[in-house]
Amino acid sequence: MRWTQALLNTLRDAPQDAEIISHKLMIRAGMLRKLGGGLYTYMPLGIRALRKVEAIVREEMERAGAQETLFPILQPAELWKQSGRWETMGPGMFRLKDRKDAWYVLAPTAEEAFTALAKNEISSYRQLPCIIYQMQDKFRDEIRPRFGLIRGKEFLMKDAYSFDADEAGADVSYKKMYDAYVRIFKRVGLNVTPVEADTGDIGGNFSHEFMVFAASGEDGILSCDACGYAANQERAERIASPLPYTEIAGVAEEVATPDQHACEEVAKFSGTPVNQIVKSLVMLADKKPVMVLVPGDRELNPLKLRRLLNGAKIEEADEATVLQVAGPCGSIGPVGVTLSVYADLALKGVADVVVGANKEGYHLQHVALDRDATVIAYEDLVTVTEGDICPKCGKPLVIRRGTEVGQCFKLGTKYSEAFNATYLDETGAPRILTMGCYGIGVSRTLQAIVEQSNDENGIIWPAAVAPYQVALLILDPDNPEVVQKAEQLAEALESKGIDVFIDDRAERPGVKFKDADLIGFPVRVVAGAKGFAKGGFEVRRRTEKESTIVAPEVAAETVQSLLA
């Protein structure tokens, strides 16, 4: 491809709404153009790089024994109602009606469709295990689309689903997909870290996310440098450090705390350490109110509460509900309530803490939870933060930012039970299929590569996914000898299967050099009269500062070795 024939315009400055470096660079390098909020057009260079990522994903899926399919993006609402996610997915799902007034969704994921297919197509244990996948656009109505391809309303996803006879078989399929993901991300040049993760709206009981660490990452990742433990902040656990307030200081008594509601306010007003104040929260678990207690300096992790309550839908109760079941917001506590009460592990054994008195303007001091309240269970219920203790080895955890590019789930029988997806075992008895789910954000992976691999001059593409592997810059496009030698090299490289992009513009050398670095071609070859006078082509890797003069007769082999 020649620049003079390409639809390619580079930009010196990024648009103001581009917030992170990868978004800025892909716009500036002419790979993406914004069509609307969360919607992007892939320009020719961008789509070439995307297709190379897709090809690697396909190769590794097939290597793992997965078979490709393609489902409709437009899916009947009945499928989603059958699984229960028509309600639970909420406003994040695009819904629409056809001319017959029937409801449909633009698929944000595809568990329902794949399970419905398996129900109809898999009937015998002889067909198991079975792994099928697709490469398809997905749609999610993001509240705040941002960061280009990282969080858009439309994105390209590879989603795969495994169907097995039992949990043991599902574990084997999970390991196959996990290993395939490790290979995929290594091949596309991404340094990823698998971390334990929450299963979210997808469901199931176990999951790993593949995270790319970056300062712009949307997720907090807690990790242990000592033993390698790593988990998304939503999933991370810790060894709870017991609070020191274990000596009974007297009977519980009311103390006036006028206009003091937040734990920090009560602590300052009373001269009490904030972690001696118990934060009491009324939450709705499947619409039923429960009370949750955490130390005053910590935040409840609703996902941990959901897991404790067997997957119940967790919501924060409104003020009217709180008043009805406990008392005025900011003054509630566990003493005397009829709600089910759950407390964080750090509160186990505390005997001298402050809680709300369930009366406006008052708190109770010298409260011993096991004496004055009824706590059903003490569990790890708070969001883990830096400095908490690793659950595996007891060393301090650190927090880093990361972006998820892939996730594996053990789904169990959540969807197969909802759809009555069964097979006949060796005895002819019907059994429920056991499932796994495996997603890669293909378009997100493309931008994550740029986020991780760049410098002050632009993108640094790994050779495997670069839109073109070699930039061949003709500095004297009006010199027939220079052009002839450049074209001969291009032909030699292409005969070796190497992609070549020829910059044949009538531009200053400095402009061509800057554009080549901005776009990020792995190898730059300069063809010019001055270079040939010194002995040949000037060849340079994108990651190196100095060029090397290479004779024309060995230039193709030299470039090939640099790419290897």
N, C-alpha and C positions, 0 to 999 in steps of 0.2 A: 504494500500500500504506500502511495505517495501522499505527502501532506497536501500538495496542491489539488489532490482529488478527494481529500477526506473532509467530512463534516466535523471539523475540529477547531474550536476557538478556546485558547487559554486566557485566563484572567490574571491580572497582576494583583488584584485585591479580591477578597472573598466577600460575599453578601453579608449584610449585617446580621441576618438571622442564623447564620452558620456559627454554632457555638463551640464545637470541638474541632481539633486539628484535622481529623480524618474527613469530617464533613466539609471543612474549608478546602482541603486539598483536592477532594474529588470534584468539587464544583470548579475550582480554579484550573484543574487539569483537563477540564472539558469532558469529564466522564458522566456527570449527572447534571440534570437541569430540573428545577422545581416546577411542578405543574400546579400544585396547590398544597395546603397544609397536610403534611404527612404523605404526600404523593410525589413521586419522582420519575422522570423519564431517563432511561439509560441511553446515553449517547453511544456511538459506535465503539469507542475504546472501552467504555464501561461494560457494554454487553459482551465484548470479547473476553474480558477478565471474568465476568460472571459465568459465562459458559464453560470456562476452564475449571472453575470451582465445581460447577455441576458435574463435569465429566469425572473428576476425581471422586466425588461422592458416589456417583453411579458405579464406578469401577469397584470401590470398596464395598458397596452394598451387594453387588453380585458376587464378589469374592467371599462374602459372609453367607451366601446362599439366599439372599432376599430376591424376590421377583417384583419387577416394576409393574405398576398399574397406573390408571389415571381416573380419578373420580370427578364428578361435576362439582364445581364451586358452589353452585346454587343447589341448596338441599332442602327437602320438605321439612316443615316445622315438626311434623309428627315424630320424626326420628329423635329430635331433641326433647320433645315432650316425654317420649318413652324412657329416655335416660334420666330425666329430671333436670337437665341443664337448660331447658328453655327458661326456667325461672332463675336458676342459680348463676347463669352467666351474666344476667343483668344487662345494663345499657352498653356494655362493651361489645355487644354483638349487633351487626347490621341485620335488620329484619325488614322484610318488604312483602307486599301482597301482589299477586298476579291479577289479571283482568277478571278471574273467577272468584276473587276475594279470598284466595287461599294463601296462607302464610308460608314464607320461605326465609331462609337465612343465607347470607354469604359466609361460607364456612370459615370460622376462625381456627378450627382444627377438625379432625375427622374421625374421632373414635366411634361415633355413632354409625357413620356410613360403612366403615370397615367391619364393624361387628355385625351389621345387618348383612353384609356380603358373606361373611364367614358362616353365619347362621344358615344361609341358603346353599353354600358351596361345600362346606366341610361337614361330612356325615360320619366318617369312620376314623378310628385311631391310625389306620394306615396312611392317612393324609397328613399326619402330624409328625414332627413339628412343621409349621408353615409360617414363613415371614414374607409379608408383602409390603411394598412401599410405593410412594408417589413423589413427584417433584411438582409442586403446585403453588399458585398464588393463594395467599390467605388474607382475610380482611378482619380488622379489629378497630372498633371505634374508640381510639385512644382519646382520653381526656385532653392530654397535652402531647401531641406528636412533636418529636424533637430529635436532634442529632442526626438528621438525614435518614439513612437506612437503618439506623440502630433502633429507632422506635417510630415506625410509620403506620399509616392506616392500611396500606397494602404492602405485602412482603412475600418473598419467595421462600418456601419452606420444603424441606424433605421430611416427610413423616412416614415412619414405618411402624408396623404392628406385628407382633408375634402371637401365634396361637399354639398352645401346647396342651398336653393331656393332664399335666399336674404341675405343682410348684417346682419339683425337681427339674422337669423339662424346661419350665419357664426360666429357671436360673441359668441353664445352659444357653438359652436364646439371649438372655440379658447379657451374659458374658461375651457372646459373639458380637453383639451390637456395641457393647462398651469397647471391646478391642478394635472394632472397625472405626469407631469414632477417634480413638487414639491415633490410628494410622491416617485417617483423613486429615486431622488437624496438623499432624506432622508434615504431611505431603504438601499442604497449602502454605506451610511456613509459619504457622501460628504456635506460639508457646502458650499452651492451655494447662489449667489445673483442674482436675475433677474434684468436686466438692459435694458433700452430702447436702441434699436440698429438700424443701417441702414440696409436696405433690400438687398443692394448689387446687384449682378447679378441675384439673385432669383427674385427680383422685389416685387411689392406690395407696400402698403402704411403704414404698421405698423409692428413692430417686437419687440420681447424681446429675449435677449440672457441670458442664464444661465451661470454665470461666477464663476469660482473658483479662489479666490484671492491667488496669490503666487508671490514671488519675481521674479520667472522665467517667469511669464506670458507674452504672446505676445501682449496683448492688454492693452491700457491705459483706466482705468475706472474712470470717474469723479463722485464723490459722495458727498452728503451733510450729515454731521453728525447730523444736526439740524432737517431736515424734512424727510430724507431717500431717497431723489431723487438720482437716479443712472443712468448713461448712458455711453455706449461705447464712447470713445473719438471721433469716427467718427460721432456719432449722437448727442453728448452733446450740449446743448444750454447754453447761459448765458445771464444775464442782462448786456447789453453793457454799460460800463462807458463812457459817452461822453468825448471827448478830450477837453481840456480847451482853445483851440485856436479859440475862437468865435468872437473876436474883429477884425474888418477889420483894417489892418495896412497900407493899401495903395493899389495902383493898382499892378497887377501882373507884374513882371519884370524879365528879364533874368539875370542869374548870371552864370559866368563861373565856371565849375566844371571839369577841365581837368582830364581824366583818373579815375574819380570817378563814379562808377556804382552802387554798392550795397548800400542799404540804410544806412548801418553802415558807409561806406566810405564817403558818402555825408554828413552825420551828423557830423562826426569827422572833415572833411575838412571845413565845414561851421560854426562849433560851434553851431549847432542846435540839440535839443533833437531828438533822433531817431524816437520817435512816432509823431513828427511834420513833418517827411518826409512821403509822401504817396507812398506806393509800388503799382505800376501799372503793371498789368499782362494781357497779351493777351492770352485768352483761346479759344479753339475751342469747340463750342456746336453744336453737330451733324454736324461737319465740318465747321460751320459758325463762324467767329471770333467775339469775344466780349471782352470788357475790364472790368477788375475787379480791384477795389481799396480797399486796406486794410492798416491799420496803419503800419509804417515801422518796428515795432518790433513784428508784428504778421504774422502768416502763413495762407494762404488761405486753407479752407477745401473744396476740389473739390466736395465732396458729398453734401454739403449744396448748392453749386451752381447748381448741378444737380437737386436737389429738387426744387429750385427756378425756374428753366427752364423746369419744367414739365418732368423730367426724361431724358433730353437730354444726350447723351454720351459726357463726358467732357474729353478733352485732352489739353495738353500744346502746344501752337503754336510753330513751329520751327522759327529759326532766320530769314529766308527768308520771312516768312509770317508776322512776327512782323515788319520787315523793310518796307514791302509793305503797311501795313494798318495803321502804327503808326510812326515808326522811328527806330533808332538803339537801340538794346537791352541795357538796363541799363540807357537809357535817355528818356524813353517814359512817357507820361502823358495824362490826359484826355482833356486838353485844345485844342480845334480845331479839334479833331478827329471826324470822321463820324461813328465810331462804336457805338453800344449800350453799355452803361456804367452802371455798377452796383457797389455799394459801401457798405462797412460794416457799420453797425449801428453806430459804434463809431465815424465815420466821418460825421455824420449828423450834420449840422450847423457849421462846421469848416470854418473859414474865413481867416486864416493866416497859410497856410501850404505850403510845398515845394513839387513840382511835377516835373517830367521830362519835358523838353521843346520840346521833339521829334526832337532834334537836338544834334548831337554828341558833348559831352563836355559841355552841358548847362542844367541848370534846371531853373524852374520858382519859385520865392519866392513870398510871400504875396498873394497866391491864395485862393480865396473863391470859394469853389466847386459849390455852387448854383448860383454864379454870373458868373464864368468864364468857367464852363463846364456844360454839360447836363447829369445829373444822372437820369436814369430811375427809380431806386428803391434803397432804403437803407434797407438792410437785414442783419441778423446775418450770416456772411460768413467766419468767422475765426475758426481755431481749438481751442477749449477751453482748457485752461491750469489751473494748480493749482493756486488758489487765485482768479479766476474769480468768479462772483457772481451767486449764485444759481437762476435759473429761477423760482423756486417755492416759495422760502421763503426769498431770498435776503441775505443769509449768504454765507461766502466763501466756495468754493468747494475745495476738496482735490483729489489728483490723486493716484490711486493704480494700481498695475499690476494684470492682470487676464488672465485666459485661458478659452475660451468658450468650454462648453461641450454639450450644446444644444441650439436650437433656434426655436422660433415659429414665423410664418409669417401670416399676413392677406394678401392674394394674390389678393383678389377681383376677377376681371374677366379677368386679363391679359392673362392667358393661355386658359381659356375657350372660350374667343373671338377669339383667334388665331386659335383654332381648331374647332370653331363653335360647342362647346359642350353645347347642350341645353336639356331642359326637357319641358314637356307639363304641364302647371298649371291646376288649377281646372276648368278653362273655356275652356281648350283645346288649349290655345295659347302657342307658343314656348317662352321660357325664357332662358337667359344665366345662367349657373351654377355659383355660387359664391364659391370661393375656399379658403382654408387655407393650409399651409404646415408646418410640424413639424419634425425637425431632432434632433437626438441624436448621437453624435460620441461615439459609444459603446466602441471601442478600446481606444479612447482618454480618455473616462471616467475611464477606468481601470487604466491607468497610472496616471490620475489626482488624483485618490484615494491615490496612493503611494506618489505623490508629496505633498499631504496635510497631510498624516499620516505616519510619519517616525520619527526616532530619530538617534542618533549617532551610534546605533548598527544595524539599518536596517529598514525593513518595519514593520508597525503595521497594519495588515489587520483587517478591521471590520469583525465580525464573519459571516455576511451574504454573503460575497464575497470571503472569504479566500479560497485558493485552498484546504486546509484541515484545519479543525477547531482546531484540537489537534495534537501536536507533542508528541509522546510517545517515550522517549529516554531510551533505554535499555543500562545501563552502564556496565553490566556484561553479554554479550551475550553468554558466555560459561558456565554460571551458570543456570542449568535447572530450579531451583526453581524460580529464578528471571524471566526467560523467560516465565515460565508457568503463573505467576501472571500477567505479562504484557499482555500476549495474552488473558487472561480471562477478563482483563479490557477493552482491545480493542473490544472484542466481546460484552461486556455489553454496551459500548458506541455506537457501530455501531447499536445495536438493538434499541437504542433511536434515530437513525437517525443522529448521529454525525460522521463526517468524521474524520478518524484517520490516521496519517502518522507515521509509526514506524521506528525509526532510530535504525537499528540493526547492524550498522557497527562496526567493530573492531577498533574503533578510541578512542582517549583520550577524557575524559569528556569535557574538555575545547573546543575542536573542535566541539563537538556536541552542546554545549551550544551556541557557536558563530553562528553556522549555523542555529539553530532554531530561534535565534533572527534576523539574517539576512533575512531569508525567511519570518518571521513575523507571525508565527502561533499564533492565539489569546490566546491559553492556552498551556502551556508546562507541561508535566507530566514526572517525572524522576523515573525510576525503577532501583534500585540498592541495592546491599546487605547492604551497610551502611545505606541507607534510611530505609530499612525494619527493620534493627536492632533498629532504632529510633521509629518505629511504623507504617511505611507504605510508600506510594508514596509521593514524593515531588511535590507539585502542585503550579503553579505560572501563573498569567495572564501576557501577554506580556507587559502590561503597568505598571507592578509592579516590584519592585526590590527584594523583599523577597519572599521565598517559604514557603508553609505551609505543614506540615506532615499530611497526610490524611490516615486513616485506609483503607485497601483494600475493606472492605465490604461497605463503604460509598463513595468510590472514584468516581464511575460513577455519583452518584447523585450530588456530589460536583462539578465535572466538568460541568455537565449540568447546574447547577445554575450559575456558573461563566460565561458561554456562554450566558445565558439568561440576 
